[in-house]
Amino acid sequence: MSRICEVCGKKPIVGSRVVRHGLKKVKGGIGLHTTGISKRRFEPNLMNVHVRKPNGETCHMKVCAACLKAGRVAKA
């Protein structure tokens, strides 16, 4: 179970990488044209942290930055 947050379950999602050429109409051109679309992955910002559980034990977990910032886990 790599690349998955153990707190919220955030995992990689799939998107597209779009390449556009041309000059925008606002700048006097005829508009942007899509010349290439390829698949890409959006990875979560995971960190291996030493976490203190509510019962006092400590362990290592893969936690995303959003969970750390929101205070869903307490670092040991």
All heavy atoms as TSV, in Angstrom:
chain	resi	resn	atom	element	x	y	z
A	1	MET	N	N	0.826	-1.194	0.000
A	1	MET	CA	C	0.000	0.000	0.000
A	1	MET	C	C	0.866	1.252	0.000
A	1	MET	O	O	0.833	2.062	0.900
A	1	MET	CB	C	-0.913	0.003	1.230
A	1	MET	CG	C	-2.150	-0.825	1.036
A	1	MET	SD	S	-3.425	-0.671	2.244
A	1	MET	CE	C	-3.773	1.025	2.352
A	2	SER	N	N	1.664	1.413	-1.024
A	2	SER	CA	C	2.498	2.596	-1.091
A	2	SER	C	C	1.722	3.748	-1.714
A	2	SER	O	O	0.739	3.553	-2.426
A	2	SER	CB	C	3.738	2.294	-1.917
A	2	SER	OG	O	3.353	1.972	-3.226
A	3	ARG	N	N	2.175	4.956	-1.444
A	3	ARG	CA	C	1.607	6.186	-1.981
A	3	ARG	C	C	0.146	6.387	-1.603
A	3	ARG	O	O	-0.637	6.940	-2.371
A	3	ARG	CB	C	1.765	6.236	-3.490
A	3	ARG	CG	C	3.208	6.335	-3.920
A	3	ARG	CD	C	3.319	6.664	-5.391
A	3	ARG	NE	N	4.696	6.816	-5.788
A	3	ARG	CZ	C	5.327	6.030	-6.631
A	3	ARG	NH1	N	4.714	5.015	-7.179
A	3	ARG	NH2	N	6.578	6.244	-6.930
A	4	ILE	N	N	-0.254	5.908	-0.424
A	4	ILE	CA	C	-1.611	6.128	0.084
A	4	ILE	C	C	-1.490	6.633	1.511
A	4	ILE	O	O	-0.777	6.051	2.331
A	4	ILE	CB	C	-2.447	4.834	0.046
A	4	ILE	CG1	C	-2.643	4.377	-1.399
A	4	ILE	CG2	C	-3.798	5.054	0.707
A	4	ILE	CD1	C	-3.389	3.086	-1.544
A	5	CYS	N	N	-2.191	7.731	1.815
A	5	CYS	CA	C	-2.179	8.286	3.167
A	5	CYS	C	C	-2.932	7.335	4.097
A	5	CYS	O	O	-4.057	6.924	3.802
A	5	CYS	CB	C	-2.834	9.669	3.167
A	5	CYS	SG	S	-2.952	10.407	4.808
A	6	GLU	N	N	-2.321	6.992	5.219
A	6	GLU	CA	C	-2.930	6.051	6.150
A	6	GLU	C	C	-3.999	6.696	7.010
A	6	GLU	O	O	-4.717	6.005	7.723
A	6	GLU	CB	C	-1.841	5.430	7.035
A	6	GLU	CG	C	-0.857	4.584	6.258
A	6	GLU	CD	C	0.193	3.955	7.136
A	6	GLU	OE1	O	-0.092	3.666	8.314
A	6	GLU	OE2	O	1.321	3.764	6.649
A	7	VAL	N	N	-4.146	8.015	6.946
A	7	VAL	CA	C	-5.152	8.712	7.747
A	7	VAL	C	C	-6.415	8.978	6.922
A	7	VAL	O	O	-7.515	8.585	7.303
A	7	VAL	CB	C	-4.592	10.037	8.309
A	7	VAL	CG1	C	-5.653	10.786	9.082
A	7	VAL	CG2	C	-3.383	9.753	9.186
A	8	CYS	N	N	-6.254	9.643	5.776
A	8	CYS	CA	C	-7.423	10.035	4.983
A	8	CYS	C	C	-7.641	9.172	3.749
A	8	CYS	O	O	-8.689	9.256	3.112
A	8	CYS	CB	C	-7.316	11.501	4.572
A	8	CYS	SG	S	-5.963	11.856	3.442
A	9	GLY	N	N	-6.655	8.360	3.361
A	9	GLY	CA	C	-6.805	7.486	2.208
A	9	GLY	C	C	-6.520	8.157	0.876
A	9	GLY	O	O	-6.854	7.618	-0.182
A	10	LYS	N	N	-5.903	9.342	0.909
A	10	LYS	CA	C	-5.574	10.046	-0.331
A	10	LYS	C	C	-4.576	9.219	-1.130
A	10	LYS	O	O	-3.639	8.668	-0.572
A	10	LYS	CB	C	-4.983	11.413	0.012
A	10	LYS	CG	C	-4.806	12.329	-1.174
A	10	LYS	CD	C	-4.229	13.649	-0.746
A	10	LYS	CE	C	-5.254	14.459	0.005
A	10	LYS	NZ	N	-4.751	15.820	0.297
A	11	LYS	N	N	-4.801	9.120	-2.449
A	11	LYS	CA	C	-3.935	8.310	-3.300
A	11	LYS	C	C	-3.751	9.017	-4.642
A	11	LYS	O	O	-4.407	10.024	-4.918
A	11	LYS	CB	C	-4.522	6.924	-3.494
A	11	LYS	CG	C	-5.918	6.899	-4.076
A	11	LYS	CD	C	-6.451	5.502	-4.090
A	11	LYS	CE	C	-7.886	5.501	-4.615
A	11	LYS	NZ	N	-8.450	4.157	-4.614
A	12	PRO	N	N	-2.843	8.510	-5.503
A	12	PRO	CA	C	-2.612	9.160	-6.790
A	12	PRO	C	C	-3.872	9.149	-7.661
A	12	PRO	O	O	-4.654	8.191	-7.641
A	12	PRO	CB	C	-1.530	8.315	-7.441
A	12	PRO	CG	C	-0.857	7.614	-6.320
A	12	PRO	CD	C	-1.911	7.398	-5.282
A	13	ILE	N	N	-4.048	10.247	-8.425
A	13	ILE	CA	C	-5.150	10.305	-9.379
A	13	ILE	C	C	-4.561	10.571	-10.765
A	13	ILE	O	O	-3.432	11.031	-10.892
A	13	ILE	CB	C	-6.187	11.377	-9.008
A	13	ILE	CG1	C	-5.552	12.751	-8.911
A	13	ILE	CG2	C	-6.905	11.026	-7.730
A	13	ILE	CD1	C	-6.537	13.877	-8.716
A	14	VAL	N	N	-5.338	10.265	-11.797
A	14	VAL	CA	C	-4.872	10.388	-13.170
A	14	VAL	C	C	-5.451	11.648	-13.794
A	14	VAL	O	O	-6.610	11.989	-13.574
A	14	VAL	CB	C	-5.287	9.148	-13.995
A	14	VAL	CG1	C	-4.829	9.270	-15.432
A	14	VAL	CG2	C	-4.714	7.896	-13.373
A	15	GLY	N	N	-4.612	12.336	-14.563
A	15	GLY	CA	C	-5.053	13.530	-15.271
A	15	GLY	C	C	-4.371	13.601	-16.622
A	15	GLY	O	O	-3.795	12.621	-17.095
A	16	SER	N	N	-4.462	14.773	-17.237
A	16	SER	CA	C	-3.872	14.959	-18.556
A	16	SER	C	C	-2.879	16.103	-18.542
A	16	SER	O	O	-3.060	17.077	-17.826
A	16	SER	CB	C	-4.948	15.264	-19.593
A	16	SER	OG	O	-5.797	14.172	-19.754
A	17	ARG	N	N	-1.852	15.963	-19.362
A	17	ARG	CA	C	-0.886	17.028	-19.582
A	17	ARG	C	C	-1.164	17.567	-20.973
A	17	ARG	O	O	-1.058	16.837	-21.965
A	17	ARG	CB	C	0.517	16.445	-19.488
A	17	ARG	CG	C	1.606	17.468	-19.516
A	17	ARG	CD	C	2.899	16.797	-19.142
A	17	ARG	NE	N	3.973	17.491	-19.827
A	17	ARG	CZ	C	5.137	16.974	-20.088
A	17	ARG	NH1	N	5.376	15.733	-19.747
A	17	ARG	NH2	N	6.052	17.669	-20.687
A	18	VAL	N	N	-1.579	18.833	-21.048
A	18	VAL	CA	C	-2.016	19.419	-22.306
A	18	VAL	C	C	-0.950	20.392	-22.808
A	18	VAL	O	O	-0.505	21.272	-22.079
A	18	VAL	CB	C	-3.358	20.152	-22.134
A	18	VAL	CG1	C	-3.829	20.739	-23.452
A	18	VAL	CG2	C	-4.407	19.214	-21.566
A	19	VAL	N	N	-0.546	20.230	-24.075
A	19	VAL	CA	C	0.418	21.125	-24.713
A	19	VAL	C	C	-0.350	22.007	-25.690
A	19	VAL	O	O	-1.084	21.512	-26.542
A	19	VAL	CB	C	1.503	20.322	-25.469
A	19	VAL	CG1	C	2.458	21.266	-26.166
A	19	VAL	CG2	C	2.236	19.402	-24.520
A	20	ARG	N	N	-0.186	23.325	-25.536
A	20	ARG	CA	C	-0.882	24.265	-26.419
A	20	ARG	C	C	0.129	25.171	-27.108
A	20	ARG	O	O	1.089	25.612	-26.497
A	20	ARG	CB	C	-1.866	25.110	-25.611
A	20	ARG	CG	C	-3.000	24.313	-25.027
A	20	ARG	CD	C	-3.962	25.225	-24.296
A	20	ARG	NE	N	-5.093	24.484	-23.773
A	20	ARG	CZ	C	-5.171	24.017	-22.537
A	20	ARG	NH1	N	-4.182	24.230	-21.696
A	20	ARG	NH2	N	-6.227	23.352	-22.126
A	21	HIS	N	N	-0.097	25.467	-28.390
A	21	HIS	CA	C	0.752	26.379	-29.152
A	21	HIS	C	C	-0.119	27.464	-29.776
A	21	HIS	O	O	-1.310	27.281	-29.985
A	21	HIS	CB	C	1.522	25.639	-30.252
A	21	HIS	CG	C	2.628	24.803	-29.736
A	21	HIS	ND1	N	2.632	23.439	-29.844
A	21	HIS	CD2	C	3.757	25.125	-29.071
A	21	HIS	CE1	C	3.740	22.954	-29.279
A	21	HIS	NE2	N	4.436	23.961	-28.801
A	22	GLY	N	N	0.502	28.573	-30.087
A	22	GLY	CA	C	-0.201	29.672	-30.727
A	22	GLY	C	C	-0.209	30.896	-29.832
A	22	GLY	O	O	0.215	30.851	-28.675
A	23	LEU	N	N	-0.713	31.977	-30.363
A	23	LEU	CA	C	-0.798	33.238	-29.632
A	23	LEU	C	C	-2.252	33.468	-29.234
A	23	LEU	O	O	-3.166	33.275	-30.052
A	23	LEU	CB	C	-0.288	34.394	-30.508
A	23	LEU	CG	C	-0.065	35.728	-29.829
A	23	LEU	CD1	C	1.024	35.622	-28.764
A	23	LEU	CD2	C	0.309	36.791	-30.843
A	24	LYS	N	N	-2.475	33.873	-27.988
A	24	LYS	CA	C	-3.830	34.098	-27.493
A	24	LYS	C	C	-4.535	35.175	-28.313
A	24	LYS	O	O	-3.919	36.102	-28.835
A	24	LYS	CB	C	-3.783	34.539	-26.031
A	24	LYS	CG	C	-3.302	33.475	-25.091
A	24	LYS	CD	C	-3.341	33.988	-23.671
A	24	LYS	CE	C	-2.850	32.949	-22.711
A	24	LYS	NZ	N	-2.886	33.415	-21.315
A	25	LYS	N	N	-5.856	35.046	-28.406
A	25	LYS	CA	C	-6.639	36.036	-29.155
A	25	LYS	C	C	-6.517	37.420	-28.522
A	25	LYS	O	O	-6.493	38.429	-29.231
A	25	LYS	CB	C	-8.102	35.616	-29.199
A	25	LYS	CG	C	-8.363	34.450	-30.118
A	25	LYS	CD	C	-9.838	34.185	-30.258
A	25	LYS	CE	C	-10.071	33.075	-31.263
A	25	LYS	NZ	N	-11.488	32.815	-31.484
A	26	VAL	N	N	-6.419	37.466	-27.202
A	26	VAL	CA	C	-6.288	38.740	-26.501
A	26	VAL	C	C	-5.013	39.460	-26.914
A	26	VAL	O	O	-4.964	40.686	-26.964
A	26	VAL	CB	C	-6.297	38.499	-24.973
A	26	VAL	CG1	C	-6.055	39.766	-24.201
A	26	VAL	CG2	C	-7.608	37.872	-24.552
A	27	LYS	N	N	-3.992	38.668	-27.244
A	27	LYS	CA	C	-2.706	39.260	-27.633
A	27	LYS	C	C	-2.565	39.433	-29.140
A	27	LYS	O	O	-1.478	39.700	-29.647
A	27	LYS	CB	C	-1.564	38.397	-27.100
A	27	LYS	CG	C	-1.481	38.391	-25.588
A	27	LYS	CD	C	-0.255	37.665	-25.122
A	27	LYS	CE	C	-0.121	37.763	-23.612
A	27	LYS	NZ	N	1.097	37.106	-23.137
A	28	GLY	N	N	-3.662	39.244	-29.897
A	28	GLY	CA	C	-3.632	39.489	-31.331
A	28	GLY	C	C	-3.469	38.264	-32.192
A	28	GLY	O	O	-3.351	38.381	-33.410
A	29	GLY	N	N	-3.473	37.093	-31.612
A	29	GLY	CA	C	-3.316	35.869	-32.394
A	29	GLY	C	C	-4.650	35.274	-32.792
A	29	GLY	O	O	-5.702	35.897	-32.643
A	30	ILE	N	N	-4.609	34.039	-33.304
A	30	ILE	CA	C	-5.847	33.371	-33.718
A	30	ILE	C	C	-6.303	32.347	-32.678
A	30	ILE	O	O	-7.211	31.570	-32.930
A	30	ILE	CB	C	-5.664	32.691	-35.091
A	30	ILE	CG1	C	-4.561	31.649	-35.044
A	30	ILE	CG2	C	-5.413	33.717	-36.153
A	30	ILE	CD1	C	-4.533	30.746	-36.247
A	31	GLY	N	N	-5.663	32.349	-31.512
A	31	GLY	CA	C	-6.078	31.461	-30.436
A	31	GLY	C	C	-5.115	30.319	-30.204
A	31	GLY	O	O	-4.301	29.986	-31.059
A	32	LEU	N	N	-5.221	29.733	-29.026
A	32	LEU	CA	C	-4.362	28.600	-28.681
A	32	LEU	C	C	-4.925	27.315	-29.279
A	32	LEU	O	O	-6.138	27.111	-29.303
A	32	LEU	CB	C	-4.263	28.453	-27.152
A	32	LEU	CG	C	-3.562	29.561	-26.405
A	32	LEU	CD1	C	-3.683	29.345	-24.910
A	32	LEU	CD2	C	-2.100	29.627	-26.793
A	33	HIS	N	N	-4.032	26.462	-29.751
A	33	HIS	CA	C	-4.432	25.178	-30.310
A	33	HIS	C	C	-3.770	24.064	-29.519
A	33	HIS	O	O	-2.578	24.111	-29.246
A	33	HIS	CB	C	-4.017	25.082	-31.776
A	33	HIS	CG	C	-4.640	26.127	-32.639
A	33	HIS	ND1	N	-5.962	26.111	-32.997
A	33	HIS	CD2	C	-4.123	27.251	-33.194
A	33	HIS	CE1	C	-6.239	27.162	-33.745
A	33	HIS	NE2	N	-5.124	27.881	-33.871
A	34	THR	N	N	-4.553	23.059	-29.173
A	34	THR	CA	C	-4.028	21.897	-28.471
A	34	THR	C	C	-3.275	21.023	-29.469
A	34	THR	O	O	-3.838	20.610	-30.481
A	34	THR	CB	C	-5.167	21.097	-27.819
A	34	THR	OG1	O	-5.869	21.959	-26.927
A	34	THR	CG2	C	-4.642	19.912	-27.047
A	35	THR	N	N	-2.004	20.764	-29.177
A	35	THR	CA	C	-1.187	19.960	-30.091
A	35	THR	C	C	-0.783	18.631	-29.494
A	35	THR	O	O	-0.219	17.792	-30.185
A	35	THR	CB	C	0.083	20.717	-30.487
A	35	THR	OG1	O	0.827	21.033	-29.327
A	35	THR	CG2	C	-0.270	21.995	-31.230
A	36	GLY	N	N	-1.048	18.417	-28.222
A	36	GLY	CA	C	-0.674	17.142	-27.623
A	36	GLY	C	C	-1.309	16.950	-26.267
A	36	GLY	O	O	-1.372	17.875	-25.472
A	37	ILE	N	N	-1.820	15.758	-26.026
A	37	ILE	CA	C	-2.381	15.403	-24.719
A	37	ILE	C	C	-1.780	14.068	-24.317
A	37	ILE	O	O	-1.807	13.110	-25.093
A	37	ILE	CB	C	-3.913	15.288	-24.766
A	37	ILE	CG1	C	-4.542	16.624	-25.147
A	37	ILE	CG2	C	-4.453	14.814	-23.425
A	37	ILE	CD1	C	-6.031	16.575	-25.323
A	38	SER	N	N	-1.190	14.020	-23.125
A	38	SER	CA	C	-0.645	12.763	-22.630
A	38	SER	C	C	-1.074	12.580	-21.184
A	38	SER	O	O	-1.376	13.539	-20.489
A	38	SER	CB	C	0.879	12.734	-22.750
A	38	SER	OG	O	1.430	13.814	-22.048
A	39	LYS	N	N	-1.109	11.348	-20.748
A	39	LYS	CA	C	-1.531	11.017	-19.386
A	39	LYS	C	C	-0.444	11.380	-18.383
A	39	LYS	O	O	0.739	11.325	-18.697
A	39	LYS	CB	C	-1.842	9.521	-19.261
A	39	LYS	CG	C	-3.054	9.087	-20.027
A	39	LYS	CD	C	-4.301	9.527	-19.315
A	39	LYS	CE	C	-5.543	8.926	-19.967
A	39	LYS	NZ	N	-6.738	9.331	-19.267
A	40	ARG	N	N	-0.861	11.745	-17.175
A	40	ARG	CA	C	0.077	11.985	-16.081
A	40	ARG	C	C	-0.606	11.628	-14.775
A	40	ARG	O	O	-1.814	11.390	-14.744
A	40	ARG	CB	C	0.535	13.438	-16.062
A	40	ARG	CG	C	-0.587	14.430	-15.827
A	40	ARG	CD	C	-0.093	15.757	-15.342
A	40	ARG	NE	N	0.369	15.628	-13.970
A	40	ARG	CZ	C	0.738	16.649	-13.211
A	40	ARG	NH1	N	0.690	17.866	-13.681
A	40	ARG	NH2	N	1.137	16.480	-11.982
A	41	ARG	N	N	0.204	11.554	-13.705
A	41	ARG	CA	C	-0.336	11.213	-12.385
A	41	ARG	C	C	-0.099	12.362	-11.424
A	41	ARG	O	O	0.955	12.970	-11.413
A	41	ARG	CB	C	0.362	9.961	-11.836
A	41	ARG	CG	C	-0.127	8.685	-12.460
A	41	ARG	CD	C	0.768	7.530	-12.063
A	41	ARG	NE	N	0.820	7.339	-10.630
A	41	ARG	CZ	C	0.513	6.227	-9.998
A	41	ARG	NH1	N	0.136	5.197	-10.676
A	41	ARG	NH2	N	0.621	6.129	-8.703
A	42	PHE	N	N	-1.103	12.643	-10.604
A	42	PHE	CA	C	-0.977	13.610	-9.529
A	42	PHE	C	C	-0.734	12.817	-8.247
A	42	PHE	O	O	-1.613	12.085	-7.789
A	42	PHE	CB	C	-2.254	14.448	-9.393
A	42	PHE	CG	C	-2.493	15.367	-10.550
A	42	PHE	CD1	C	-3.247	14.961	-11.639
A	42	PHE	CD2	C	-1.954	16.641	-10.555
A	42	PHE	CE1	C	-3.470	15.810	-12.707
A	42	PHE	CE2	C	-2.167	17.505	-11.618
A	42	PHE	CZ	C	-2.933	17.082	-12.692
A	43	GLU	N	N	0.472	12.939	-7.696
A	43	GLU	CA	C	0.853	12.183	-6.500
A	43	GLU	C	C	0.553	12.995	-5.237
A	43	GLU	O	O	0.787	14.202	-5.215
A	43	GLU	CB	C	2.356	11.868	-6.522
A	43	GLU	CG	C	2.818	11.081	-7.730
A	43	GLU	CD	C	2.503	9.612	-7.651
A	43	GLU	OE1	O	2.091	9.138	-6.571
A	43	GLU	OE2	O	2.671	8.932	-8.670
A	44	PRO	N	N	0.068	12.350	-4.174
A	44	PRO	CA	C	-0.123	13.068	-2.908
A	44	PRO	C	C	1.223	13.367	-2.250
A	44	PRO	O	O	2.202	12.657	-2.481
A	44	PRO	CB	C	-0.941	12.092	-2.055
A	44	PRO	CG	C	-0.629	10.754	-2.617
A	44	PRO	CD	C	-0.367	10.965	-4.084
A	45	ASN	N	N	1.274	14.413	-1.460
A	45	ASN	CA	C	2.505	14.819	-0.775
A	45	ASN	C	C	2.624	14.011	0.514
A	45	ASN	O	O	2.222	14.457	1.590
A	45	ASN	CB	C	2.451	16.319	-0.492
A	45	ASN	CG	C	3.751	16.844	0.051
A	45	ASN	OD1	O	4.734	16.125	0.118
A	45	ASN	ND2	N	3.748	18.094	0.456
A	46	LEU	N	N	3.177	12.796	0.408
A	46	LEU	CA	C	3.275	11.889	1.559
A	46	LEU	C	C	4.610	12.024	2.266
A	46	LEU	O	O	5.631	12.284	1.637
A	46	LEU	CB	C	3.109	10.437	1.112
A	46	LEU	CG	C	1.740	10.046	0.577
A	46	LEU	CD1	C	1.757	8.594	0.168
A	46	LEU	CD2	C	0.658	10.298	1.588
A	47	MET	N	N	4.584	11.857	3.595
A	47	MET	CA	C	5.785	11.886	4.407
A	47	MET	C	C	5.749	10.730	5.398
A	47	MET	O	O	4.690	10.402	5.920
A	47	MET	CB	C	5.862	13.199	5.172
A	47	MET	CG	C	6.010	14.398	4.294
A	47	MET	SD	S	5.823	15.875	5.239
A	47	MET	CE	C	5.028	16.882	4.025
A	48	ASN	N	N	6.905	10.117	5.614
A	48	ASN	CA	C	7.025	9.100	6.647
A	48	ASN	C	C	7.284	9.816	7.962
A	48	ASN	O	O	8.329	10.440	8.133
A	48	ASN	CB	C	8.176	8.141	6.343
A	48	ASN	CG	C	7.833	7.204	5.214
A	48	ASN	OD1	O	6.745	6.662	5.173
A	48	ASN	ND2	N	8.760	7.023	4.293
A	49	VAL	N	N	6.328	9.753	8.887
A	49	VAL	CA	C	6.465	10.469	10.152
A	49	VAL	C	C	6.313	9.506	11.320
A	49	VAL	O	O	5.656	8.475	11.229
A	49	VAL	CB	C	5.440	11.617	10.285
A	49	VAL	CG1	C	5.736	12.716	9.300
A	49	VAL	CG2	C	4.031	11.119	10.122
A	50	HIS	N	N	6.945	9.868	12.420
A	50	HIS	CA	C	6.833	9.145	13.676
A	50	HIS	C	C	5.616	9.729	14.394
A	50	HIS	O	O	5.618	10.901	14.753
A	50	HIS	CB	C	8.106	9.362	14.492
A	50	HIS	CG	C	8.385	8.287	15.475
A	50	HIS	ND1	N	8.844	7.049	15.101
A	50	HIS	CD2	C	8.267	8.255	16.822
A	50	HIS	CE1	C	9.017	6.307	16.191
A	50	HIS	NE2	N	8.667	7.018	17.239
A	51	VAL	N	N	4.562	8.932	14.575
A	51	VAL	CA	C	3.287	9.426	15.078
A	51	VAL	C	C	2.991	8.866	16.459
A	51	VAL	O	O	3.262	7.699	16.745
A	51	VAL	CB	C	2.153	9.034	14.092
A	51	VAL	CG1	C	0.801	9.425	14.621
A	51	VAL	CG2	C	2.389	9.672	12.744
A	52	ARG	N	N	2.429	9.723	17.305
A	52	ARG	CA	C	1.995	9.287	18.638
A	52	ARG	C	C	0.503	8.976	18.581
A	52	ARG	O	O	-0.310	9.815	18.212
A	52	ARG	CB	C	2.242	10.391	19.666
A	52	ARG	CG	C	1.848	9.968	21.082
A	52	ARG	CD	C	2.144	11.034	22.121
A	52	ARG	NE	N	3.592	11.230	22.226
A	52	ARG	CZ	C	4.213	12.376	21.974
A	52	ARG	NH1	N	3.537	13.427	21.571
A	52	ARG	NH2	N	5.517	12.481	22.109
A	53	LYS	N	N	0.136	7.729	18.933
A	53	LYS	CA	C	-1.262	7.312	18.944
A	53	LYS	C	C	-1.948	7.795	20.221
A	53	LYS	O	O	-1.278	8.151	21.203
A	53	LYS	CB	C	-1.349	5.783	18.851
A	53	LYS	CG	C	-0.932	5.248	17.494
A	53	LYS	CD	C	-1.156	3.764	17.431
A	53	LYS	CE	C	-0.835	3.221	16.066
A	53	LYS	NZ	N	-1.066	1.781	15.978
A	54	PRO	N	N	-3.295	7.805	20.254
A	54	PRO	CA	C	-4.012	8.277	21.450
A	54	PRO	C	C	-3.699	7.484	22.726
A	54	PRO	O	O	-3.732	8.035	23.830
A	54	PRO	CB	C	-5.487	8.099	21.070
A	54	PRO	CG	C	-5.506	8.142	19.591
A	54	PRO	CD	C	-4.200	7.538	19.152
A	55	ASN	N	N	-3.360	6.192	22.599
A	55	ASN	CA	C	-3.070	5.378	23.783
A	55	ASN	C	C	-1.628	5.533	24.268
A	55	ASN	O	O	-1.205	4.863	25.204
A	55	ASN	CB	C	-3.390	3.909	23.510
A	55	ASN	CG	C	-2.585	3.337	22.360
A	55	ASN	OD1	O	-1.732	4.015	21.808
A	55	ASN	ND2	N	-2.866	2.102	22.018
A	56	GLY	N	N	-0.853	6.397	23.612
A	56	GLY	CA	C	0.515	6.662	24.054
A	56	GLY	C	C	1.588	5.962	23.261
A	56	GLY	O	O	2.771	6.280	23.396
A	57	GLU	N	N	1.234	4.990	22.426
A	57	GLU	CA	C	2.221	4.283	21.612
A	57	GLU	C	C	2.694	5.168	20.463
A	57	GLU	O	O	2.023	6.120	20.080
A	57	GLU	CB	C	1.604	3.005	21.031
A	57	GLU	CG	C	1.220	1.966	22.051
A	57	GLU	CD	C	0.590	0.748	21.396
A	57	GLU	OE1	O	0.483	0.725	20.152
A	57	GLU	OE2	O	0.207	-0.165	22.127
A	58	THR	N	N	3.853	4.841	19.922
A	58	THR	CA	C	4.357	5.553	18.756
A	58	THR	C	C	4.607	4.562	17.627
A	58	THR	O	O	4.929	3.391	17.875
A	58	THR	CB	C	5.661	6.304	19.068
A	58	THR	OG1	O	6.635	5.368	19.506
A	58	THR	CG2	C	5.437	7.364	20.127
A	59	CYS	N	N	4.446	5.029	16.389
A	59	CYS	CA	C	4.697	4.184	15.230
A	59	CYS	C	C	5.001	5.073	14.033
A	59	CYS	O	O	4.807	6.286	14.070
A	59	CYS	CB	C	3.511	3.273	14.938
A	59	CYS	SG	S	2.042	4.151	14.438
A	60	HIS	N	N	5.486	4.458	12.955
A	60	HIS	CA	C	5.749	5.180	11.716
A	60	HIS	C	C	4.533	5.044	10.807
A	60	HIS	O	O	3.962	3.955	10.686
A	60	HIS	CB	C	6.981	4.615	11.004
A	60	HIS	CG	C	8.266	5.058	11.615
A	60	HIS	ND1	N	8.742	4.545	12.791
A	60	HIS	CD2	C	9.153	5.989	11.209
A	60	HIS	CE1	C	9.890	5.131	13.090
A	60	HIS	NE2	N	10.163	6.018	12.136
A	61	MET	N	N	4.142	6.142	10.187
A	61	MET	CA	C	3.008	6.135	9.262
A	61	MET	C	C	3.335	6.992	8.047
A	61	MET	O	O	4.137	7.915	8.124
A	61	MET	CB	C	1.745	6.701	9.930
A	61	MET	CG	C	1.194	5.894	11.057
A	61	MET	SD	S	-0.213	6.693	11.841
A	61	MET	CE	C	-1.466	6.461	10.630
A	62	LYS	N	N	2.689	6.669	6.907
A	62	LYS	CA	C	2.752	7.527	5.731
A	62	LYS	C	C	1.542	8.448	5.801
A	62	LYS	O	O	0.398	8.006	5.714
A	62	LYS	CB	C	2.699	6.705	4.450
A	62	LYS	CG	C	3.985	6.038	4.107
A	62	LYS	CD	C	3.928	5.414	2.735
A	62	LYS	CE	C	5.275	4.813	2.400
A	62	LYS	NZ	N	5.274	4.182	1.083
A	63	VAL	N	N	1.812	9.743	5.972
A	63	VAL	CA	C	0.749	10.725	6.166
A	63	VAL	C	C	0.931	11.845	5.159
A	63	VAL	O	O	2.050	12.295	4.900
A	63	VAL	CB	C	0.790	11.287	7.604
A	63	VAL	CG1	C	-0.327	12.269	7.842
A	63	VAL	CG2	C	0.717	10.160	8.623
A	64	CYS	N	N	-0.176	12.331	4.582
A	64	CYS	CA	C	-0.079	13.435	3.629
A	64	CYS	C	C	0.084	14.754	4.383
A	64	CYS	O	O	-0.254	14.868	5.567
A	64	CYS	CB	C	-1.297	13.482	2.712
A	64	CYS	SG	S	-2.831	13.896	3.510
A	65	ALA	N	N	0.615	15.749	3.685
A	65	ALA	CA	C	0.891	17.050	4.287
A	65	ALA	C	C	-0.389	17.719	4.774
A	65	ALA	O	O	-0.386	18.431	5.773
A	65	ALA	CB	C	1.610	17.938	3.293
A	66	ALA	N	N	-1.505	17.491	4.088
A	66	ALA	CA	C	-2.768	18.099	4.489
A	66	ALA	C	C	-3.220	17.588	5.861
A	66	ALA	O	O	-3.724	18.367	6.681
A	66	ALA	CB	C	-3.835	17.809	3.438
A	67	CYS	N	N	-3.015	16.302	6.131
A	67	CYS	CA	C	-3.387	15.733	7.439
A	67	CYS	C	C	-2.483	16.278	8.540
A	67	CYS	O	O	-2.950	16.546	9.651
A	67	CYS	CB	C	-3.319	14.211	7.401
A	67	CYS	SG	S	-4.617	13.459	6.406
A	68	LEU	N	N	-1.199	16.425	8.251
A	68	LEU	CA	C	-0.277	16.997	9.239
A	68	LEU	C	C	-0.648	18.444	9.554
A	68	LEU	O	O	-0.697	18.853	10.707
A	68	LEU	CB	C	1.155	16.944	8.722
A	68	LEU	CG	C	1.841	15.589	8.766
A	68	LEU	CD1	C	3.188	15.668	8.080
A	68	LEU	CD2	C	2.000	15.104	10.179
A	69	LYS	N	N	-0.940	19.210	8.515
A	69	LYS	CA	C	-1.266	20.631	8.685
A	69	LYS	C	C	-2.593	20.806	9.428
A	69	LYS	O	O	-2.734	21.735	10.228
A	69	LYS	CB	C	-1.337	21.297	7.320
A	69	LYS	CG	C	-1.413	22.792	7.361
A	69	LYS	CD	C	-1.291	23.370	5.965
A	69	LYS	CE	C	-1.343	24.884	6.032
A	69	LYS	NZ	N	-1.260	25.478	4.690
A	70	ALA	N	N	-3.558	19.911	9.174
A	70	ALA	CA	C	-4.857	20.013	9.823
A	70	ALA	C	C	-4.831	19.499	11.265
A	70	ALA	O	O	-5.801	19.679	11.996
A	70	ALA	CB	C	-5.894	19.236	9.013
A	71	GLY	N	N	-3.751	18.829	11.655
A	71	GLY	CA	C	-3.636	18.328	13.021
A	71	GLY	C	C	-4.365	17.020	13.258
A	71	GLY	O	O	-4.727	16.702	14.385
A	72	ARG	N	N	-4.591	16.231	12.200
A	72	ARG	CA	C	-5.273	14.942	12.359
A	72	ARG	C	C	-4.387	13.909	13.030
A	72	ARG	O	O	-4.882	12.911	13.548
A	72	ARG	CB	C	-5.723	14.438	10.996
A	72	ARG	CG	C	-6.783	15.332	10.379
A	72	ARG	CD	C	-7.382	14.698	9.126
A	72	ARG	NE	N	-8.208	15.674	8.458
A	72	ARG	CZ	C	-7.990	16.131	7.244
A	72	ARG	NH1	N	-6.979	15.667	6.537
A	72	ARG	NH2	N	-8.779	17.008	6.704
A	73	VAL	N	N	-3.076	14.134	13.001
A	73	VAL	CA	C	-2.132	13.248	13.702
A	73	VAL	C	C	-1.169	14.112	14.502
A	73	VAL	O	O	-0.916	15.257	14.150
A	73	VAL	CB	C	-1.338	12.354	12.722
A	73	VAL	CG1	C	-2.236	11.362	12.039
A	73	VAL	CG2	C	-0.591	13.180	11.719
A	74	ALA	N	N	-0.651	13.556	15.588
A	74	ALA	CA	C	0.325	14.258	16.417
A	74	ALA	C	C	1.687	13.622	16.220
A	74	ALA	O	O	1.850	12.409	16.410
A	74	ALA	CB	C	-0.089	14.187	17.876
A	75	LYS	N	N	2.664	14.429	15.808
A	75	LYS	CA	C	4.003	13.908	15.631
A	75	LYS	C	C	4.645	13.631	16.986
A	75	LYS	O	O	4.427	14.351	17.939
A	75	LYS	CB	C	4.861	14.923	14.855
A	75	LYS	CG	C	4.493	15.031	13.389
A	75	LYS	CD	C	5.229	16.126	12.685
A	75	LYS	CE	C	6.642	15.723	12.425
A	75	LYS	NZ	N	7.367	16.717	11.607
A	76	ALA	N	N	5.408	12.526	17.055
A	76	ALA	CA	C	6.068	12.158	18.312
A	76	ALA	C	C	7.339	12.940	18.505
A	76	ALA	O	O	7.913	13.471	17.592
A	76	ALA	CB	C	6.365	10.665	18.304
